[in-house]
Amino acid sequence: MFIGYTFYGTKFWGKGINPQIKKLMLDYIFQFVDTVYFHVGKDNIRSRIAMEKLGAENKGEHEIAYFGEPSRMNILYQIKKENWL
């Protein structure tokens, strides 16, 4: 199961909103599945750090083609229910 993306305006960065939203999403989805995956752009260091702070495990690089866009390298992150906070 993949969880969708969250985007916040720069004035909201560093306010703790992203981890709160991710916690709500993960608490909900773990009622139904045991593993959740996230794609994060390889060069998106801010988002990669945020995923790692949540305890997500880096599972390696994957080339992803989003609708109507060229392929890009992403990092596949995984969080297992048994390891969730």
C-alpha positions in Angstrom: 0.0 0.0 0.0 1.3 3.4 -0.9 0.3 6.6 0.9 -0.2 9.7 -1.1 1.9 12.8 -1.0 1.6 15.8 1.3 2.6 19.3 0.4 2.8 22.3 2.7 3.7 25.9 2.0 7.1 27.0 3.1 5.8 29.1 5.9 4.5 25.8 7.5 7.9 24.0 7.3 9.5 23.1 10.6 6.2 23.5 12.5 5.6 19.8 13.1 2.7 19.5 10.7 4.1 16.9 8.4 4.8 14.3 11.2 1.4 14.9 12.7 -0.4 14.3 9.4 1.8 11.2 8.6 1.0 9.8 12.0 -2.7 10.2 11.4 -2.5 8.6 8.0 -0.3 5.7 9.2 -2.4 5.1 12.4 -5.4 4.8 10.1 -3.9 2.6 7.3 -2.3 0.2 9.8 -5.8 -0.9 10.8 -5.9 -2.5 7.3 -2.4 -3.4 6.1 0.9 -4.4 7.6 3.3 -2.5 5.4 3.2 1.0 3.8 5.5 2.3 1.1 6.4 5.9 0.1 8.2 7.2 -3.0 10.5 10.2 -2.3 12.5 11.9 -5.0 16.1 10.9 -4.8 17.3 14.5 -4.6 14.5 15.6 -2.1 16.8 15.6 0.9 14.3 17.4 3.2 11.6 14.8 2.5 14.0 11.9 2.9 15.1 13.2 6.3 11.5 13.5 7.3 10.8 9.9 6.3 13.8 8.6 8.2 12.6 10.6 11.3 9.4 8.6 11.1 11.4 5.4 11.2 11.0 4.6 7.5 13.5 2.1 6.0 15.3 3.0 2.8 14.7 0.1 0.4 16.7 1.5 -2.5 16.3 3.5 -5.7 13.5 3.0 -8.1 12.8 4.8 -11.4 9.2 6.1 -11.4 7.2 7.6 -14.3 4.4 9.8 -13.0 1.4 10.5 -15.2 2.5 12.8 -18.1 6.0 13.3 -16.8 9.4 11.7 -17.6 10.8 9.0 -15.3 12.6 10.1 -12.2 14.7 8.3 -9.6 13.0 7.9 -6.3 13.9 6.3 -3.0 11.4 3.6 -1.9 10.8 3.9 1.8 8.9 1.2 3.9 7.3 1.3 7.3 6.0 -1.9 8.8 3.2 -1.9 11.3 5.3 -3.9 13.8 7.9 -1.1 13.8 5.5 1.8 13.8 5.9 4.3 16.7 
